[in-house]
C-alpha cells in the first residue's frame, strides 16, 4: 500500500471519499462563494497533522518525478506504446493530488477544475456512486426505453434537463428522470446541461423523441421526432455546461400526447459521433419527417454510438394543455383515440341460451 494512503487516513480520520463527495451538490447550492483552502492548524500545534501533511507531500513529490519520466517516454513512444503510457500518466496525475488537503477542500466546496485529471476522476466517481447514474439506468430499463427506442445505452455523461415549473419553483428546475410533467410545463424548450469527463472536445448529436405515438394503420405505435441538433462540442473544461440549441436542425416541438392514448415517454439523448472532430452533414434535413422517425436507422446512417453518451426521459399524458398546442403551435386538427373495439366472434348473431 502506498504511503499516501497512510497519510490520508491520519489527516482525515478515515472519512471516506463517498461521504465527502456527496456534499458537493449541497455546497453548490450555497449563494456564498467558498473560500480557498488555508491550513487550519499552524505548524507545531498538532504533530500528527504535521506528519500526515509531510507524508502526503513527500509522496506527491515522488509521484511527480514518475510523471516527468513517463512524459519523456511518451515523446519517443510508438502509437501502440503511447496508449498504455497515457493511461499510466493519468493514474499517476490523479494519485499525486488526490489526497492533498487543498483538493479535498475544493471538492467539498465545489471549487472543481475539470481541466485537471484529479477533479475529473473524483467528479465522475461521485456521479457513478451518488445514485444519479443508477436512477437513470433504472428508469430507461424499467420503462422499456431499451429496447423500444434504443438497442442499448451505457451513459457516460451527467446529463440534466431543466424546465420552468412555476408555482414558486426555481427558474430552472432539474427534472428527475421518469416523472410526469404537464404539457403546459414543457411548451418551452428545456435548458440542457451536461458534464463530460474527457478533456478533449468531442462532437455529439442531440435527439429527442416520443416512442409512443399511435399508428392506427398498422395497429401499433411509431416514433415522433421532437428535436434534433448534430455537432454539439463538449469537453470537461466546465462542469454542467449549457448546451446551445438555438440553431437546431429540427427545432424543438413540445410534447402533445393525444387523447385516448396511454402515457408517452419523451427521451432526450446526447449521442457521440463517430469522428470526434468531424461534423456530420444531415442529408435533406428540411425533409426529415418527424412522424415515423426511426431512431435505429438514424443511428446506423450517421454512425452514432450508444456505448457512451447521455440520456434523460420524462413522461406525459393527455391533459387540458394538449388542445392549445394543436391549435396554436401545430395548427392542425387534434386527433382523438379510444380503445380498440372488440371483435364479435359470432358475427353479431345471438342464439338463445339453453336452460
Secondary structure, DSSP 4 states (H G I P E B T S, - for coil): --HHHHHHHHHHTT--HHHHHTTHHHHHT-SSPPPPP--SS-TTS-HHHHHHHHHHHHHHHHHHHHHHHHHHHHHH--HHHHHHHHHHHHHHHHHTTTT-HHHHHHHHTT---TTSHHHHHHHHHHHHHSSHHHHHHHHHHHTTHHHHTBS-----SEEEEEE---TT--SSEEPPTT-B--GGGSSSPPEEEEE---SS-EEEEEEEEEEEEEEGGGTEEEEEEEEEEEEEEE-TTSTTEEPP-TT-SB------PPBT---EEEEEEEEE-SSTTS----TTGGG--SBT--HHHHHHHHT--SSS-EEEEEEE---TTHHHIIIIII-SPPPB--PPPPP-TTTT--PPPP-
